[in-house]
């Protein structure tokens, strides 16, 4: 159980970091939020690919859910930056 949680955090950190690398411009979010959005993106990627019938019949690393997770994390980070940026402008 704890290994699964640690694994999700590590993969989420990788997905979040890769998502931020492929996004244009600078995103002003912290490491913790990057990891959190990466974990959520990874879970969404796994869920979406499963919903469309993806099965890793050959075993090994599941690249399609990983790539879809990065795309989902890019969208989530974009939404977060947009919402956080808007709320910062209201207060200043």
N, C-alpha and C positions, 0 to 999 in steps of 0.2 A: 504493500500500500504506500509506504513512504517513498519507496523507489519510484513508483509511478508518478507521484507528486513532484519529486525532484526532477524526474525525466521531463515532465510537462513544463516545468519552469525553465530547464536548460533549453529545450527545443523552442519554447516560447521566446526566450531571449535571442536565440539565433534567428527565428522568424521575424521578430520585432526589429532586430538590427538590420537584417537584409531588406525589410520593408522600408526602413528609413533611408537605406543606401540607394534604393531605386527611386525614391520620391524626389521630385525636383525641389530645389530651394532648401531652406533651413527650417527644421521643425524645432520649436522651443519646448520640448517635453523632456522630462527626466527619465532616468534609467528604469525606475520602478514602473512608470506608466508604459514605457516601451515594452518591458517584459510582460506586463499585464495584457496590453493590447496584442502582443505577439502570441500569448497563450490563448486568448479568445479567438484570434485569427486562426491559429492552428486547429482549435476545436471546431470552428466553423468550416475550415477546409476539409477536415476529416468527415464531418457530418454531411456536408454538401456532396462530396464525392461518393459517399456511401448511398445517399439518396438517389444519385444518378446511376447506381448499380456498379460502381467501381469495386473490383475485388482484386487483391494482389495475389493472383493465382501462382505466380512464380516465386513468391517469398521475397525476402530481402527488403531493402529500403523502399518505402512507398513514396515515390517521387511526386506523383500527381497530387495527393492530399497536401504535401509539403508546399508545392508551388501554389495551389489554390489557397492555402493558409497564408502565404506571403501576400497574395493579391487581397485577401480579406483583411489582413493587417494593414495594408496600404490604405484601404478604404476607411478602416476604423481610425487610423492615425489622422487621416485627412479630416474626418468628421470631428475628431477630438480637437485638433488644432483650430479648425474653423469655429467650433463652439467656444473653446477656451479663449481664442483671440477676440471673439465678439464680446465675451463677458469682461475681458480686461479693458477693452475700449470703453465700456459703459462706466466703469469705475474711475477712469482717469479723465 
